Amino acid sequence: RMTLPVPGRMAMVIREHLSIVDAIRKGRTTEAAAAMRTHLGTLLPDLVHLQAKHPDYFV
């Protein structure tokens, strides 16, 4: 939620979530896992920056 104010982030998150859900609905587990890795791959680096900026949120 903290990353959503970044310009373009909301649209990207929606696309990523739709890819994950679509693959799950189609029973494509490998594709779903890859989409989830992509999603987390864009999120986790942002968390490092957020933690540095707002350390009290991550106690």
Summary of the structure (lengths in Angstrom):
residues: 59
radius of gyration: 13.5
end to end distance: 17.1
largest distance: 40.7
contacts: 131
relative contact order: 0.14
helix: 78%
strand: 0%
